[in-house]
């Protein structure tokens, strides 16, 4: 870790926020890394992000600047913070979309969504999620055909199979894209980490007027359908832990439906 002594205020925020207590004071009171950091640091960036003066840098994390280039740590833009009321409506208005327009999403926007998903929390900052995204509805339908065939040979979900034969897709609902997250099975928490990344992707899509819905049938088939795994290119020792349909919604929702009251038990 590098600390710019001309900028550093020696406020101690970096040391306080380090999840592994790897930052200590040098003889002058400036922050430095303990020797254990070489093996223990997970490069989460808390120290760099919390520094009020942009005095810190990690080897793979340049100091904070006012520039917004992708190569640098982006400075927080305070006037872009949402109010609690705005955040509440945004989160409550998210819907699982199952009817899509016949329109693909530009690849650059898909990359933006995946870029946001990369900021989801993960165990020890492992960021294990790897993504496979279909570029077209035709490719998505090819994946669906593998799913339906797998259902047929296992004699499950006859209604889905029947609809497919009639030209109705009940697996991915004719979404133009599907995004599949996979990770190594021997990771710390691959299922939870991929689910969180998918949740971030879904919310980033919602912010851009793009609909999403979990593709549960595809996820389930990917566990045992070798043809589907081969088409997706899932490496040996990896599991599919999330899959989202993506596309522009055919309809817009005008209201927020009710939910059951929260069940909570307080402990004193």
Phi and psi restraints in degrees (value plus and minus 20) as a CYANA .aco file:
   2 UNK   PHI    -129.1   -89.1
   2 UNK   PSI     112.3   152.3
   3 UNK   PHI    -140.2  -100.2
   3 UNK   PSI     100.9   140.9
   4 UNK   PHI     -98.4   -58.4
   4 UNK   PSI      86.8   126.8
   5 UNK   PHI     -88.5   -48.5
   5 UNK   PSI     -39.4     0.6
   6 UNK   PHI     -95.8   -55.8
   6 UNK   PSI     -45.3    -5.3
   7 UNK   PHI    -118.3   -78.3
   7 UNK   PSI     -50.7   -10.7
   8 UNK   PHI     -85.4   -45.4
   8 UNK   PSI     110.8   150.8
   9 UNK   PHI    -114.6   -74.6
   9 UNK   PSI     -22.1    17.9
  10 UNK   PHI      35.3    75.3
  10 UNK   PSI      22.8    62.8
  11 UNK   PHI    -102.0   -62.0
  11 UNK   PSI     -38.8     1.2
  12 UNK   PHI      65.6   105.6
  12 UNK   PSI     -17.3    22.7
  13 UNK   PHI     -83.5   -43.5
  13 UNK   PSI     -59.3   -19.3
  14 UNK   PHI     -83.3   -43.3
  14 UNK   PSI     -63.3   -23.3
  15 UNK   PHI     -87.0   -47.0
  15 UNK   PSI     -58.9   -18.9
  16 UNK   PHI     -87.3   -47.3
  16 UNK   PSI     -52.1   -12.1
  17 UNK   PHI    -112.5   -72.5
  17 UNK   PSI     -30.0    10.0
  18 UNK   PHI     -86.0   -46.0
  18 UNK   PSI     101.3   141.3
  19 UNK   PHI     -87.7   -47.7
  19 UNK   PSI     -37.2     2.8
  20 UNK   PHI    -135.5   -95.5
  20 UNK   PSI      -6.9    33.1
  21 UNK   PHI      32.6    72.6
  21 UNK   PSI      27.6    67.6
  22 UNK   PHI    -115.2   -75.2
  22 UNK   PSI     -24.3    15.7
  23 UNK   PHI    -127.4   -87.4
  23 UNK   PSI     108.6   148.6
  24 UNK   PHI    -148.9  -108.9
  24 UNK   PSI     152.3   192.3
  25 UNK   PHI    -109.4   -69.4
  25 UNK   PSI     121.3   161.3
  26 UNK   PHI    -103.2   -63.2
  26 UNK   PSI     158.9   198.9
  27 UNK   PHI     -75.9   -35.9
  27 UNK   PSI     -44.4    -4.4
  28 UNK   PHI    -113.3   -73.3
  28 UNK   PSI     -20.6    19.4
  29 UNK   PHI      70.4   110.4
  29 UNK   PSI     -13.1    26.9
  30 UNK   PHI    -108.0   -68.0
  30 UNK   PSI     130.6   170.6
  31 UNK   PHI     -92.4   -52.4
  31 UNK   PSI     124.4   164.4
  32 UNK   PHI    -168.3  -128.3
  32 UNK   PSI     141.7   181.7
  33 UNK   PHI    -106.8   -66.8
  33 UNK   PSI     120.4   160.4
  34 UNK   PHI     -89.4   -49.4
  34 UNK   PSI     134.9   174.9
  35 UNK   PHI     -74.5   -34.5
  35 UNK   PSI     -52.4   -12.4
  36 UNK   PHI     -83.8   -43.8
  36 UNK   PSI     -36.1     3.9
  37 UNK   PHI     -83.1   -43.1
  37 UNK   PSI     -47.1    -7.1
  38 UNK   PHI     -79.6   -39.6
  38 UNK   PSI     -52.7   -12.7
  39 UNK   PHI    -123.1   -83.1
  39 UNK   PSI     -42.2    -2.2
  40 UNK   PHI    -122.0   -82.0
  40 UNK   PSI     -49.1    -9.1
  41 UNK   PHI     -79.3   -39.3
  41 UNK   PSI     111.4   151.4
  42 UNK   PHI    -123.1   -83.1
  42 UNK   PSI     -11.0    29.0
  43 UNK   PHI      34.6    74.6
  43 UNK   PSI      19.6    59.6
  44 UNK   PHI     -90.0   -50.0
  44 UNK   PSI     -44.8    -4.8
  45 UNK   PHI      66.0   106.0
  45 UNK   PSI     -14.5    25.5
  46 UNK   PHI     -75.7   -35.7
  46 UNK   PSI     -63.3   -23.3
  47 UNK   PHI     -83.1   -43.1
  47 UNK   PSI     -62.4   -22.4
  48 UNK   PHI     -88.5   -48.5
  48 UNK   PSI     -62.1   -22.1
  49 UNK   PHI     -91.4   -51.4
  49 UNK   PSI     -52.5   -12.5
  50 UNK   PHI    -105.2   -65.2
  50 UNK   PSI     -37.3     2.7
  51 UNK   PHI     -82.5   -42.5
  51 UNK   PSI     101.2   141.2
  52 UNK   PHI     -92.3   -52.3
  52 UNK   PSI     -38.1     1.9
  53 UNK   PHI    -131.3   -91.3
  53 UNK   PSI     -20.1    19.9
  54 UNK   PHI      48.5    88.5
  54 UNK   PSI      15.9    55.9
  55 UNK   PHI    -108.5   -68.5
  55 UNK   PSI     -33.2     6.8
  56 UNK   PHI    -126.9   -86.9
  56 UNK   PSI     133.3   173.3
  57 UNK   PHI    -170.4  -130.4
  57 UNK   PSI     122.6   162.6
  58 UNK   PHI    -122.9   -82.9
  58 UNK   PSI     142.2   182.2
  59 UNK   PHI     -71.1   -31.1
  59 UNK   PSI     -60.5   -20.5
  60 UNK   PHI    -123.0   -83.0
  60 UNK   PSI      -1.7    38.3
  61 UNK   PHI    -164.0  -124.0
  61 UNK   PSI      75.8   115.8
  62 UNK   PHI     -82.4   -42.4
  62 UNK   PSI     143.9   183.9
  63 UNK   PHI     -82.3   -42.3
  63 UNK   PSI     137.9   177.9
  64 UNK   PHI     -89.6   -49.6
  64 UNK   PSI     115.6   155.6
  65 UNK   PHI    -154.1  -114.1
  65 UNK   PSI     154.7   194.7
  66 UNK   PHI    -100.4   -60.4
  66 UNK   PSI     -32.2     7.8
  67 UNK   PHI     -90.4   -50.4
  67 UNK   PSI     133.3   173.3
  68 UNK   PHI    -134.8   -94.8
  68 UNK   PSI       7.1    47.1
  69 UNK   PHI     -91.3   -51.3
  69 UNK   PSI     125.6   165.6
  70 UNK   PHI     -81.5   -41.5
  70 UNK   PSI     -41.1    -1.1
  71 UNK   PHI     -95.8   -55.8
  71 UNK   PSI     -32.9     7.1
  72 UNK   PHI    -137.2   -97.2
  72 UNK   PSI     142.6   182.6
  73 UNK   PHI     -88.2   -48.2
  73 UNK   PSI     105.6   145.6
  74 UNK   PHI     -95.5   -55.5
  74 UNK   PSI     114.2   154.2
  75 UNK   PHI     -93.6   -53.6
  75 UNK   PSI     125.4   165.4
  76 UNK   PHI     -88.1   -48.1
  76 UNK   PSI     115.3   155.3
  77 UNK   PHI    -121.0   -81.0
  77 UNK   PSI      81.6   121.6
  78 UNK   PHI     -81.4   -41.4
  78 UNK   PSI     -56.4   -16.4
  79 UNK   PHI     -97.5   -57.5
  79 UNK   PSI     -17.9    22.1
  80 UNK   PHI    -117.7   -77.7
  80 UNK   PSI     -18.5    21.5
  81 UNK   PHI     -85.7   -45.7
  81 UNK   PSI     118.2   158.2
  82 UNK   PHI    -111.1   -71.1
  82 UNK   PSI     133.7   173.7
  83 UNK   PHI     -97.2   -57.2
  83 UNK   PSI     140.6   180.6
  84 UNK   PHI     -76.7   -36.7
  84 UNK   PSI     -57.5   -17.5
  85 UNK   PHI     -85.6   -45.6
  85 UNK   PSI     -60.7   -20.7
  86 UNK   PHI     -86.0   -46.0
  86 UNK   PSI     -62.6   -22.6
  87 UNK   PHI     -83.9   -43.9
  87 UNK   PSI     -61.7   -21.7
  88 UNK   PHI     -81.4   -41.4
  88 UNK   PSI     -66.0   -26.0
  89 UNK   PHI     -86.0   -46.0
  89 UNK   PSI     -60.9   -20.9
  90 UNK   PHI     -79.5   -39.5
  90 UNK   PSI     -67.0   -27.0
  91 UNK   PHI     -89.9   -49.9
  91 UNK   PSI     -60.2   -20.2
  92 UNK   PHI     -92.5   -52.5
  92 UNK   PSI     -43.0    -3.0
  93 UNK   PHI    -107.5   -67.5
  93 UNK   PSI     -24.6    15.4
  94 UNK   PHI     -86.0   -46.0
  94 UNK   PSI     113.4   153.4
  95 UNK   PHI    -147.1  -107.1
  95 UNK   PSI     133.2   173.2
  96 UNK   PHI    -102.4   -62.4
  96 UNK   PSI      94.3   134.3
  97 UNK   PHI    -113.1   -73.1
  97 UNK   PSI     110.7   150.7
  98 UNK   PHI    -148.5  -108.5
  98 UNK   PSI     -11.7    28.3
  99 UNK   PHI    -151.7  -111.7
  99 UNK   PSI     103.7   143.7
 100 UNK   PHI    -143.1  -103.1
 100 UNK   PSI     131.0   171.0
 101 UNK   PHI     -94.0   -54.0
 101 UNK   PSI     135.2   175.2
 102 UNK   PHI    -102.2   -62.2
 102 UNK   PSI      50.7    90.7
 103 UNK   PHI    -173.0  -133.0
 103 UNK   PSI     107.7   147.7
 104 UNK   PHI    -102.1   -62.1
 104 UNK   PSI     138.7   178.7
 105 UNK   PHI    -112.0   -72.0
 105 UNK   PSI     112.1   152.1
 106 UNK   PHI     -74.9   -34.9
 106 UNK   PSI     120.7   160.7
 107 UNK   PHI     -78.8   -38.8
 107 UNK   PSI     -55.7   -15.7
 108 UNK   PHI     -81.9   -41.9
 108 UNK   PSI     -57.2   -17.2
 109 UNK   PHI     -89.7   -49.7
 109 UNK   PSI     -59.5   -19.5
 110 UNK   PHI     -79.6   -39.6
 110 UNK   PSI     -60.5   -20.5
 111 UNK   PHI     -85.3   -45.3
 111 UNK   PSI     -56.2   -16.2
 112 UNK   PHI     -82.7   -42.7
 112 UNK   PSI     -62.6   -22.6
 113 UNK   PHI     -81.9   -41.9
 113 UNK   PSI     -64.5   -24.5
 114 UNK   PHI     -86.5   -46.5
 114 UNK   PSI     -52.7   -12.7
 115 UNK   PHI     -84.3   -44.3
 115 UNK   PSI     -58.3   -18.3
 116 UNK   PHI     -88.3   -48.3
 116 UNK   PSI     -60.6   -20.6
 117 UNK   PHI     -80.3   -40.3
 117 UNK   PSI     -46.9    -6.9
 118 UNK   PHI     -84.8   -44.8
 118 UNK   PSI     -37.5     2.5
 119 UNK   PHI    -111.3   -71.3
 119 UNK   PSI     -16.1    23.9
 120 UNK   PHI     -85.1   -45.1
 120 UNK   PSI     126.4   166.4
 121 UNK   PHI     -84.6   -44.6
 121 UNK   PSI     127.8   167.8
 122 UNK   PHI    -166.9  -126.9
 122 UNK   PSI     133.6   173.6
 123 UNK   PHI     -78.6   -38.6
 123 UNK   PSI     105.0   145.0
 124 UNK   PHI      32.6    72.6
 124 UNK   PSI      10.8    50.8
 125 UNK   PHI      33.9    73.9
 125 UNK   PSI      14.5    54.5
 126 UNK   PHI     -90.2   -50.2
 126 UNK   PSI     -45.9    -5.9
 127 UNK   PHI      25.5    65.5
 127 UNK   PSI      37.9    77.9
 128 UNK   PHI     -99.4   -59.4
 128 UNK   PSI     -36.5     3.5
 129 UNK   PHI     -83.7   -43.7
 129 UNK   PSI     109.4   149.4
 130 UNK   PHI    -139.0   -99.0
 130 UNK   PSI     126.8   166.8
 131 UNK   PHI    -139.2   -99.2
 131 UNK   PSI     124.1   164.1
 132 UNK   PHI    -144.9  -104.9
 132 UNK   PSI     104.5   144.5
 133 UNK   PHI    -148.2  -108.2
 133 UNK   PSI     108.9   148.9
 134 UNK   PHI     -96.3   -56.3
 134 UNK   PSI     121.2   161.2
 135 UNK   PHI    -107.5   -67.5
 135 UNK   PSI     -39.9     0.1
 136 UNK   PHI    -163.4  -123.4
 136 UNK   PSI     141.8   181.8
 137 UNK   PHI     -83.7   -43.7
 137 UNK   PSI     -53.4   -13.4
 138 UNK   PHI     -82.8   -42.8
 138 UNK   PSI     -63.4   -23.4
 139 UNK   PHI     -87.3   -47.3
 139 UNK   PSI     -58.9   -18.9
 140 UNK   PHI     -80.9   -40.9
 140 UNK   PSI     -62.4   -22.4
 141 UNK   PHI     -87.2   -47.2
 141 UNK   PSI     -49.8    -9.8
 142 UNK   PHI     -84.0   -44.0
 142 UNK   PSI     -61.0   -21.0
 143 UNK   PHI     -84.5   -44.5
 143 UNK   PSI     -60.6   -20.6
 144 UNK   PHI     -81.0   -41.0
 144 UNK   PSI     -58.7   -18.7
 145 UNK   PHI     -82.4   -42.4
 145 UNK   PSI     -56.9   -16.9
 146 UNK   PHI     -84.9   -44.9
 146 UNK   PSI     -60.8   -20.8
 147 UNK   PHI     -82.5   -42.5
 147 UNK   PSI     -66.9   -26.9
 148 UNK   PHI     -85.4   -45.4
 148 UNK   PSI     -59.9   -19.9
 149 UNK   PHI     -82.0   -42.0
 149 UNK   PSI     -60.9   -20.9
 150 UNK   PHI     -82.8   -42.8
 150 UNK   PSI     -59.4   -19.4
 151 UNK   PHI     -83.2   -43.2
 151 UNK   PSI     -59.6   -19.6
 152 UNK   PHI     -84.8   -44.8
 152 UNK   PSI     -66.0   -26.0
 153 UNK   PHI     -93.5   -53.5
 153 UNK   PSI     -38.6     1.4
 154 UNK   PHI    -121.6   -81.6
 154 UNK   PSI     -18.9    21.1
 155 UNK   PHI      34.9    74.9
 155 UNK   PSI      30.2    70.2
 156 UNK   PHI    -147.7  -107.7
 156 UNK   PSI     137.7   177.7
 157 UNK   PHI      29.1    69.1
 157 UNK   PSI      39.8    79.8
 158 UNK   PHI     -80.0   -40.0
 158 UNK   PSI     -50.9   -10.9
 159 UNK   PHI     -84.7   -44.7
 159 UNK   PSI     -58.9   -18.9
 160 UNK   PHI     -85.4   -45.4
 160 UNK   PSI     -61.9   -21.9
 161 UNK   PHI     -84.7   -44.7
 161 UNK   PSI     -64.2   -24.2
 162 UNK   PHI     -81.1   -41.1
 162 UNK   PSI     -64.2   -24.2
 163 UNK   PHI     -83.9   -43.9
 163 UNK   PSI     -59.1   -19.1
 164 UNK   PHI     -80.9   -40.9
 164 UNK   PSI     -59.8   -19.8
 165 UNK   PHI     -86.0   -46.0
 165 UNK   PSI     -44.6    -4.6
 166 UNK   PHI    -110.8   -70.8
 166 UNK   PSI     -17.0    23.0
 167 UNK   PHI      68.7   108.7
 167 UNK   PSI      -4.1    35.9
 168 UNK   PHI    -130.8   -90.8
 168 UNK   PSI     101.8   141.8
 169 UNK   PHI    -111.5   -71.5
 169 UNK   PSI      87.9   127.9
 170 UNK   PHI    -121.4   -81.4
 170 UNK   PSI     -13.6    26.4
 171 UNK   PHI    -111.2   -71.2
 171 UNK   PSI     -75.6   -35.6
 172 UNK   PHI    -138.8   -98.8
 172 UNK   PSI     -13.0    27.0
 173 UNK   PHI      33.2    73.2
 173 UNK   PSI      18.0    58.0
 174 UNK   PHI      38.6    78.6
 174 UNK   PSI       7.1    47.1
 175 UNK   PHI     -84.9   -44.9
 175 UNK   PSI     120.7   160.7
 176 UNK   PHI     -89.6   -49.6
 176 UNK   PSI     -44.5    -4.5
 177 UNK   PHI    -154.9  -114.9
 177 UNK   PSI     135.4   175.4
 178 UNK   PHI    -157.0  -117.0
 178 UNK   PSI     115.1   155.1
 179 UNK   PHI    -131.3   -91.3
 179 UNK   PSI     101.5   141.5
 180 UNK   PHI    -132.0   -92.0
 180 UNK   PSI     106.7   146.7
 181 UNK   PHI    -124.8   -84.8
 181 UNK   PSI     108.9   148.9
 182 UNK   PHI    -151.6  -111.6
 182 UNK   PSI     141.7   181.7
 183 UNK   PHI    -178.4  -138.4
 183 UNK   PSI     144.7   184.7
 184 UNK   PHI     -84.7   -44.7
 184 UNK   PSI     116.1   156.1
 185 UNK   PHI     -88.6   -48.6
 185 UNK   PSI     -43.2    -3.2
 186 UNK   PHI    -114.7   -74.7
 186 UNK   PSI      -2.8    37.2
 187 UNK   PHI     -92.6   -52.6
 187 UNK   PSI     158.3   198.3
 188 UNK   PHI     -85.5   -45.5
 188 UNK   PSI     -76.0   -36.0
 189 UNK   PHI    -166.1  -126.1
 189 UNK   PSI      47.0    87.0
 190 UNK   PHI     -82.8   -42.8
 190 UNK   PSI     -58.5   -18.5
 191 UNK   PHI     -85.8   -45.8
 191 UNK   PSI     -66.9   -26.9
 192 UNK   PHI     -86.0   -46.0
 192 UNK   PSI     -61.8   -21.8
 193 UNK   PHI     -84.6   -44.6
 193 UNK   PSI     -62.3   -22.3
 194 UNK   PHI     -88.9   -48.9
 194 UNK   PSI     -57.1   -17.1
 195 UNK   PHI     -84.0   -44.0
 195 UNK   PSI     -60.9   -20.9
 196 UNK   PHI     -85.9   -45.9
 196 UNK   PSI     -61.5   -21.5
 197 UNK   PHI     -82.2   -42.2
 197 UNK   PSI     -60.5   -20.5
 198 UNK   PHI     -85.6   -45.6
 198 UNK   PSI     -58.0   -18.0
 199 UNK   PHI     -83.4   -43.4
 199 UNK   PSI     -61.5   -21.5
 200 UNK   PHI     -82.0   -42.0
 200 UNK   PSI     -63.4   -23.4
 201 UNK   PHI     -81.2   -41.2
 201 UNK   PSI     -63.0   -23.0
 202 UNK   PHI     -82.8   -42.8
 202 UNK   PSI     -61.3   -21.3
 203 UNK   PHI     -91.7   -51.7
 203 UNK   PSI     -56.9   -16.9
 204 UNK   PHI     -83.3   -43.3
 204 UNK   PSI     -56.9   -16.9
 205 UNK   PHI     -85.1   -45.1
 205 UNK   PSI     -64.9   -24.9
 206 UNK   PHI     -77.3   -37.3
 206 UNK   PSI     -59.3   -19.3
 207 UNK   PHI     -85.7   -45.7
 207 UNK   PSI     -41.3    -1.3
 208 UNK   PHI    -124.6   -84.6
 208 UNK   PSI      -7.5    32.5
 209 UNK   PHI      54.4    94.4
 209 UNK   PSI       2.1    42.1
 210 UNK   PHI    -126.8   -86.8
 210 UNK   PSI     114.9   154.9
 211 UNK   PHI    -110.3   -70.3
 211 UNK   PSI     134.8   174.8
 212 UNK   PHI    -167.7  -127.7
 212 UNK   PSI     138.5   178.5
 213 UNK   PHI    -179.2  -139.2
 213 UNK   PSI     120.2   160.2
 214 UNK   PHI     -86.2   -46.2
 214 UNK   PSI     112.5   152.5
 215 UNK   PHI    -115.8   -75.8
 215 UNK   PSI      55.0    95.0
 216 UNK   PHI     -84.1   -44.1
 216 UNK   PSI     -59.4   -19.4
 217 UNK   PHI     -81.0   -41.0
 217 UNK   PSI     -62.1   -22.1
 218 UNK   PHI     -86.2   -46.2
 218 UNK   PSI     -61.4   -21.4
 219 UNK   PHI     -79.7   -39.7
 219 UNK   PSI     -65.3   -25.3
 220 UNK   PHI     -84.8   -44.8
 220 UNK   PSI     -62.9   -22.9
 221 UNK   PHI     -85.7   -45.7
 221 UNK   PSI     -53.0   -13.0
 222 UNK   PHI     -86.2   -46.2
 222 UNK   PSI     -35.1     4.9
 223 UNK   PHI     -93.2   -53.2
 223 UNK   PSI     -53.3   -13.3
 224 UNK   PHI    -148.0  -108.0
 224 UNK   PSI     -29.6    10.4
 225 UNK   PHI    -109.2   -69.2
 225 UNK   PSI      83.6   123.6
 226 UNK   PHI     -84.8   -44.8
 226 UNK   PSI     -56.9   -16.9
 227 UNK   PHI     -82.9   -42.9
 227 UNK   PSI     -60.0   -20.0
 228 UNK   PHI     -87.7   -47.7
 228 UNK   PSI     -63.3   -23.3
 229 UNK   PHI     -82.4   -42.4
 229 UNK   PSI     -59.5   -19.5
 230 UNK   PHI     -87.1   -47.1
 230 UNK   PSI     -59.6   -19.6
 231 UNK   PHI     -86.2   -46.2
 231 UNK   PSI     -56.7   -16.7
 232 UNK   PHI     -94.2   -54.2
 232 UNK   PSI     -45.1    -5.1
 233 UNK   PHI      58.8    98.8
 233 UNK   PSI      17.3    57.3
 234 UNK   PHI     -96.3   -56.3
 234 UNK   PSI     101.6   141.6
 235 UNK   PHI     -88.5   -48.5
 235 UNK   PSI     139.3   179.3
 236 UNK   PHI     -80.1   -40.1
 236 UNK   PSI     119.8   159.8
 237 UNK   PHI      61.7   101.7
 237 UNK   PSI     -11.3    28.7
 238 UNK   PHI    -137.3   -97.3
 238 UNK   PSI     129.7   169.7
 239 UNK   PHI    -141.2  -101.2
 239 UNK   PSI     131.7   171.7
 240 UNK   PHI    -108.2   -68.2
 240 UNK   PSI      98.0   138.0
 241 UNK   PHI    -135.2   -95.2
 241 UNK   PSI     -25.6    14.4
 242 UNK   PHI    -181.6  -141.6
 242 UNK   PSI     129.0   169.0
 243 UNK   PHI    -173.3  -133.3
 243 UNK   PSI     110.6   150.6
 244 UNK   PHI    -146.3  -106.3
 244 UNK   PSI     110.7   150.7
 245 UNK   PHI     -92.8   -52.8
 245 UNK   PSI     126.1   166.1
 246 UNK   PHI    -159.7  -119.7
 246 UNK   PSI     119.2   159.2
 247 UNK   PHI     155.1   195.1
 247 UNK   PSI     151.6   191.6
 248 UNK   PHI    -100.4   -60.4
 248 UNK   PSI     107.3   147.3
 249 UNK   PHI     -82.7   -42.7
 249 UNK   PSI     121.7   161.7
 250 UNK   PHI     -95.0   -55.0
 250 UNK   PSI     -52.2   -12.2
 251 UNK   PHI    -143.4  -103.4
 251 UNK   PSI     133.7   173.7
 252 UNK   PHI    -128.3   -88.3
 252 UNK   PSI     119.9   159.9
 253 UNK   PHI    -108.0   -68.0
 253 UNK   PSI     115.8   155.8
 254 UNK   PHI    -123.8   -83.8
 254 UNK   PSI     -34.0     6.0
 255 UNK   PHI    -158.6  -118.6
 255 UNK   PSI     143.5   183.5
 256 UNK   PHI    -126.8   -86.8
 256 UNK   PSI      96.7   136.7
 257 UNK   PHI     -89.6   -49.6
 257 UNK   PSI     140.0   180.0
 258 UNK   PHI     -96.9   -56.9
 258 UNK   PSI     139.8   179.8
 259 UNK   PHI    -149.3  -109.3
 259 UNK   PSI     140.1   180.1
 260 UNK   PHI     -82.2   -42.2
 260 UNK   PSI     132.3   172.3
 261 UNK   PHI     -81.1   -41.1
 261 UNK   PSI     126.4   166.4
 262 UNK   PHI     -86.9   -46.9
 262 UNK   PSI     115.2   155.2
 263 UNK   PHI    -116.4   -76.4
 263 UNK   PSI     101.5   141.5
 264 UNK   PHI    -160.8  -120.8
 264 UNK   PSI     123.8   163.8
 265 UNK   PHI    -147.1  -107.1
 265 UNK   PSI      97.0   137.0
 266 UNK   PHI    -105.5   -65.5
 266 UNK   PSI     122.8   162.8
 267 UNK   PHI    -132.2   -92.2
 267 UNK   PSI     113.5   153.5
